[in-house]
Amino acid sequence: MTQVLSHRGPDDGGLWQNKAGTATFGHRRLSIVDLSNAGHQPMTSADGHWTLCYNGEIYNFRELRAELQSLGQSFRGESDTEVLLAALAQWGLARTLPRLNGIFAFALWDHARQTLSLARDHMGIKPLYYAHAGGGIAFASELKAIRENPTFDAALDRNAIASYLRHAYVPDPLTVYKYAKKLEPGCFLTLSADRPSTWRVTRYWDAVEMAESARTDPFRGSYEDAIEALHNRLSVAVGSQLVADVPIGAFLSGGVDSSLVTALMQSHSSRPVQTFSIGFRDSEHDEAPHAKAVARALGTQHTELYVTDQDARNTVPLLADMFDEPFADSSQIPTALVSSLTRDHVTVALSGDGGDELFAGYQRYKWIQNIWRLTGWAPRGLRRAIADTVRAIPAGTLDKAGWLLPARHRRPYLGATLHRLAGMTASATPMDCYRQIVSQWQEPEKLVRHAEEPDMLFRRTASRDPADNLLREMQLVDVMTYLPGDILTKVDRASMAVGLEVRVPLLDREVVELAWRLPDNLKRRNGVSKWALREVLHQYAPKEIIERPKRGFSVPLGHWLRGPLKDWAEALLTADSLEEDGLINAAHVQSAWRAHIDGRADLSGKLWNILMLQSWRRRWLT
């Protein structure tokens, strides 16, 4: 199990088992703080009562260490692992977890009580899986390790696959396997040796409670006070995440989030920060010139890599191993490439992930608010009738009609866009409308035979009417689903595949809680997103470099599937390949493939979902 995780920890490894043989820990170490053997894991406390196996970083470990020393604790080395272990021994699990500021997943064995505890950080930045195995529990940072346990039953969960086809990731707590689960963010799990197949999951940090607390206790200072408070909190977060005994750099896309993190890093450093970015020859997707301009303005030492079609071909076969359950955010390709580029120079990188969710950066927030404001007042029966009328007109006919519009208003694939828009306007609630805009396949149960899509967070939310604040409801859903399931999973797997640790200052717990208390007009103002972050960034970089349309970390996927990846895709989308094991209904998929290849629609996102599933099946099920 530990050998297949050596990429996550190439520097050291260790095994530990208790005398009764009821608990076994294995660890792979990526040495970041205290490179000596004093940080070796699994680590047992000086009094022999606790053993810890831990992945991550505790950013406030020095403050905790000083407090623990004042209470009589002593330390052999300088690692945060030893501090975490001492804190757990001093205060216990439930009282320690709220004190931790960091990214972590860990296992703790209590020798006296013969109990195992598993815990994951508040936002789900570090992964943790667990599964029924041999009458007990197996756990690991990646599913491939659990598969190595010979007692694990790797039966597929068809319902989870249906959910994957909607979201492009398998949402927490599901996995692609029926008998394995993800430990959700902000949770810990406990079980005892005398009942190893029965466990209890407890939530120690809750995004819903955090949002409710922010609603009842909003930030009450002036506009200037809010910007200053955010600036100070972000600076502290970035500063705390620069602690390492190895080189540190930053991902820099040229967007607001990564530029701000880089600017704050540079403000803490007396030397140029090392920054890294990816570019594309396709100007529509190329952000490298923007990143270079920001790097020049901030004075960083900048490195960039331009992605070629061959780079895409070379990376795609690696994805099923890297993401060892189906995962279909196509920006996984440039994320893997920028991680590999960065690892050639540094061991730790900071990123700007989390800014879109916390500061309303996604354009879809604006779209849903506009759609619901324009149509939500009408009775649903009328909206459904209009939607049925629009969808009854073939997409190709609507495309042709679009050429009658003035040139500045023409849009590619107008028919497909209008069909999707019609379906959204017929939604029962605004959150049901939001669910549609973030779904790849609207009815995945028609694709996966004998599957029933689970009653996940989106389904529960869609039945509610967020009368209080639609924007915050959408943000909250993303913080609880899309952020851990897609964004953080993508960055963790792509970076740790090459032994690179990525830290995310915008998801510092105190930053998250402050951001939620800020008024909405500091998130979106005059049609501009992430207003407060921009106001802080303008103190470091000229506005003209920063203020440009948002693109996101996208790739020319439609072109790739019609060009350099076409042969690979066609081999995976044959009827025989799709129908293998009776899993997928081939007719729907092949219809979408033909429409994409013929240029009648850009269905690259939906097809990428299927292709990543098929690629995963070939790697892990054959």
C-alpha positions, -999 to 999 in steps of 0.1 A, spaced: 0 0 0 28 24 8 49 15 -22 22 27 -47 21 60 -28 59 67 -31 52 96 -55 35 114 -26 65 109 -4 97 101 -22 120 111 6 113 85 33 90 57 44 81 38 75 58 11 89 45 5 124 22 -22 139 9 -25 175 18 -56 195 -16 -71 192 -15 -68 154 -48 -50 153 -34 -17 139 -9 -11 111 3 23 98 24 29 67 38 63 57 56 80 28 73 113 35 78 144 15 103 162 37 93 199 40 100 210 76 129 195 96 145 173 69 162 152 96 152 118 108 134 135 137 104 139 114 102 102 105 68 86 105 48 68 118 57 87 150 50 75 185 47 100 214 74 100 241 50 85 266 41 57 242 4 64 244 -1 77 208 11 69 173 5 92 144 6 89 106 1 122 89 1 140 56 1 178 53 14 209 70 3 226 102 11 263 96 6 274 132 28 247 146 53 271 161 26 289 181 13 255 192 48 243 201 54 274 223 21 268 241 28 231 246 63 239 260 47 262 285 26 233 296 57 211 302 60 193 268 94 188 254 105 181 218 132 161 201 132 179 167 117 208 148 89 191 127 53 200 127 45 163 130 59 161 165 40 193 175 7 178 161 13 146 181 21 165 213 -11 186 208 -32 155 204 -17 139 235 -22 171 255 -57 181 244 -72 151 227 -86 149 192 -118 169 195 -101 199 212 -70 199 190 -87 199 156 -103 234 159 -68 248 170 -51 236 138 -45 259 109 -32 239 80 -38 212 54 -39 176 67 -52 141 67 -40 119 96 -45 86 115 -41 84 152 -38 53 173 -47 55 210 -27 26 227 -46 28 260 -81 28 245 -72 7 214 -90 32 191 -82 45 157 -91 81 146 -89 95 111 -92 133 105 -92 156 75 -87 194 73 -116 218 72 -117 224 34 -107 190 22 -73 201 8 -57 168 17 -75 136 7 -84 107 29 -102 75 18 -114 46 40 -130 13 32 -143 -20 46 -116 -45 44 -112 -79 61 -137 -72 88 -120 -39 96 -110 -7 79 -83 3 54 -74 39 48 -51 58 25 -45 91 7 -54 76 -26 -76 48 -37 -49 29 -55 -34 21 -21 -66 7 -8 -68 -15 -39 -35 -31 -29 -52 -45 3 -61 -80 -7 -92 -80 15 -108 -50 -2 -138 -57 -25 -134 -34 -55 -170 -37 -67 -181 -6 -87 -208 18 -74 -230 24 -104 -249 51 -86 -216 70 -79 -207 67 -116 -240 83 -125 -232 112 -101 -198 115 -117 -213 119 -151 -233 148 -139 -205 166 -120 -173 154 -138 -160 142 -104 -173 117 -78 -187 139 -50 -179 133 -13 -184 110 5 -188 86 -25 -161 69 -44 -163 49 -76 -162 17 -53 -192 5 -34 -173 -3 -2 -150 28 -1 -157 63 10 -140 97 12 -138 112 47 -156 146 42 -138 179 49 -140 191 85 -147 156 98 -131 129 119 -138 92 122 -134 70 152 -135 32 158 -123 7 184 -103 -25 180 -131 -46 195 -156 -33 169 -134 -26 138 -162 -27 113 -183 -1 130 -173 35 131 -187 70 138 -180 101 117 -182 135 135 -181 170 119 -158 194 138 -160 223 112 -192 229 92 -195 252 62 -232 256 68 -227 266 104 -199 290 93 -222 306 67 -250 310 93 -227 325 118 -215 350 92 -251 359 84 -259 367 120 -225 384 127 -215 402 95 -184 424 92 -195 458 107 -167 481 98 -163 506 70 -154 497 34 -118 507 41 -118 487 73 -130 456 54 -102 459 28 -76 464 54 -88 435 75 -88 412 44 -53 425 34 -39 418 68 -55 384 71 -43 373 37 -8 386 44 -6 366 76 -19 335 58 7 337 31 34 345 55 26 314 76 26 292 45 62 302 35 76 282 64 97 254 49 132 240 47 130 235 10 126 259 -20 91 275 -25 75 290 -56 41 299 -69 17 290 -97 10 323 -116 -17 324 -142 -20 362 -144 -55 362 -129 -65 380 -97 -61 351 -73 -27 338 -82 -14 373 -88 -24 384 -53 -9 353 -36 23 359 -56 23 396 -47 20 388 -10 47 362 -12 70 388 -28 62 412 0 74 387 25 106 379 6 139 397 1 146 377 -30 126 373 -62 99 346 -58 100 318 -84 68 317 -104 55 292 -130 29 293 -157 15 274 -187 7 288 -222 -11 277 -253 -4 286 -289 -42 291 -293 -46 327 -283 -81 321 -270 -67 300 -242 -33 315 -237 -28 334 -204 10 332 -204 15 368 -217 -7 381 -188 13 360 -163 46 373 -177 34 409 -174 23 403 -137 57 386 -130 75 415 -145 55 440 -124 61 421 -92 97 413 -99 95 375 -98 118 350 -113 94 336 -139 94 303 -159 68 293 -185 60 263 -206 40 264 -238 18 233 -242 18 216 -276 -6 190 -291 21 164 -284 22 174 -247 -16 167 -246 -11 133 -262 17 124 -238 -2 135 -207 -36 119 -214 -24 83 -209 -11 92 -174 -44 106 -161 -61 74 -151 -32 65 -129 -29 100 -115 -66 103 -107 -74 68 -96 -111 72 -99 -129 89 -128 -122 126 -129 -130 149 -159 -120 185 -153 -99 189 -185 -77 215 -168 -61 185 -151 -38 184 -182 -22 219 -178 -23 214 -140 -2 182 -144 21 200 -168 26 231 -146 32 209 -116 59 189 -134 75 222 -145 74 236 -110 88 205 -94 119 208 -115 127 239 -95 110 238 -61 93 214 -36 64 236 -25 42 259 -45 15 283 -34 -17 286 -56 -47 310 -57 -74 283 -55 -105 292 -36 -109 328 -47 -137 321 -71 -158 303 -45 -152 328 -17 -154 360 -36 -180 351 -63 -156 349 -92 -176 325 -114 -195 340 -142 -222 314 -137 -232 332 -105 -241 362 -125 -259 342 -152 -281 324 -128 -290 356 -110 -299 372 -143 -319 343 -156 -339 340 -124 -345 377 -122 -358 378 -158 -379 346 -157 -384 335 -121 -415 358 -117 -435 338 -142 -455 307 -132 -435 275 -138 -462 261 -162 -457 291 -185 -419 288 -183 -420 251 -191 -443 257 -221 -419 283 -235 -390 260 -229 -407 231 -246 -414 253 -277 -378 263 -279 -365 228 -275 -389 215 -302 -370 236 -328 -339 216 -340 -306 231 -328 -294 233 -364 -324 254 -374 -317 278 -346 -280 279 -357 -291 290 -392 -315 315 -378 -286 330 -358 -270 342 -390 -298 366 -394 -285 385 -364 -261 414 -367 -225 400 -367 -216 413 -332 -245 392 -317 -238 360 -335 -227 330 -314 -213 296 -323 -236 267 -314 -266 290 -308 -291 262 -310 -274 241 -283 -271 272 -261 -308 281 -265 -318 246 -257 -298 246 -225 -310 280 -216 -346 269 -221 -341 239 -198 -328 262 -171 -357 287 -173 -381 258 -167 -364 249 -134 -385 247 -102 -361 267 -81 -331 289 -87 -308 262 -72 -323 236 -95 -314 261 -123 -279 263 -109 -276 226 -108 -283 224 -145 -256 249 -154 -229 229 -136 -241 195 -149 -224 179 -178 -250 152 -184 -285 163 -172 -299 128 -169 -270 105 -162 -293 76 -151 -301 72 -188 -264 66 -195 -255 42 -167 -275 11 -167 -292 0 -135 -281 32 -117 -300 56 -95 -283 89 -89 -277 94 -52 -296 120 -32 -266 142 -28 -262 178 -16 -274 193 -49 -307 174 -49 -314 185 -13 -305 221 -21 -325 222 -53 -358 217 -33 -351 248 -12 -359 283 -21 -329 305 -10 -350 335 -4 -323 351 17 -294 353 -7 -291 333 -40 -255 343 -45 -243 330 -11 -263 298 -16 -245 291 -49 -212 299 -32 -219 276 -3 -228 247 -26 -196 252 -45 -175 253 -12 -191 220 -1 -190 202 -35 -171 216 -64 -142 230 -44 -132 197 -26 -145 174 -53 -130 190 -83 -106 219 -77 -87 206 -47 -87 170 -60 -73 181 -93 -45 201 -77 -36 175 -51 -33 146 -75 -15 165 -103 10 180 -79 16 150 -56 21 128 -87 55 145 -90 61 150 -53 51 187 -52 32 201 -22 7 228 -31 -5 253 -4 -37 274 -8 -35 306 13 -70 318 3 -84 287 20 -68 295 53 -96 290 78 -96 325 91 -96 339 56 -126 317 47 -145 329 78 -137 365 72 -146 363 35 -180 350 44 -187 379 68 -179 405 41 -209 421 23 -218 409 -11 -209 443 -27 -172 435 -18 -175 403 -38 -194 416 -69 -197 453 -76 -208 470 -108 -206 437 -126 -170 431 -115 -162 399 -95 -138 395 -66 -139 432 -59 -122 430 -25 -93 409 -38 -88 433 -66 -87 462 -42 -59 445 -22 -40 435 -54 -41 471 -67 -18 480 -39 9 458 -55 3 458 -92 -10 483 -118 -47 480 -125 -42 479 -163 -23 446 -159 -49 430 -137 -82 442 -151 -91 419 -180 -119 394 -188 -118 362 -168 -109 331 -187 -102 304 -162 -76 276 -165 -91 261 -197 -77 241 -226 -86 238 -263 -104 206 -257 -128 208 -286 -99 212 -310 -79 184 -293 -108 159 -296 -113 168 -333 -75 167 -339 -46 152 -319 -68 132 -296 -94 120 -321 -80 85 -327 -76 79 -290 -111 91 -283 -127 70 -311 -111 39 -298 -127 44 -264 -161 54 -278 -168 23 -299 -201 5 -290 -182 -26 -278 -160 -5 -255 -188 15 -241 -211 -15 -235 -185 -36 -218 -198 -50 -185 -232 -36 -194 -223 -3 -178 -229 25 -204 -257 30 -229 -237 36 -261 -264 52 -282 -265 85 -263 -227 88 -262 -221 80 -299 -248 105 -309 -229 132 -289 -196 122 -305 -210 124 -340 -224 159 -333 -191 171 -320 -170 156 -348 -194 171 -374 -191 205 -358 -228 207 -350 -221 214 -313 -192 216 -289 -198 187 -266 -162 183 -255 -171 186 -218 -197 158 -219 -175 136 -240 -145 142 -218 -165 128 -189 -171 96 -208 -135 94 -221 -120 98 -186 -144 70 -174 -134 48 -202 -97 55 -197 -101 47 -160 -119 14 -168 -91 3 -191 -65 11 -165 -82 -4 -134 -108 -29 -145 -88 -49 -171 
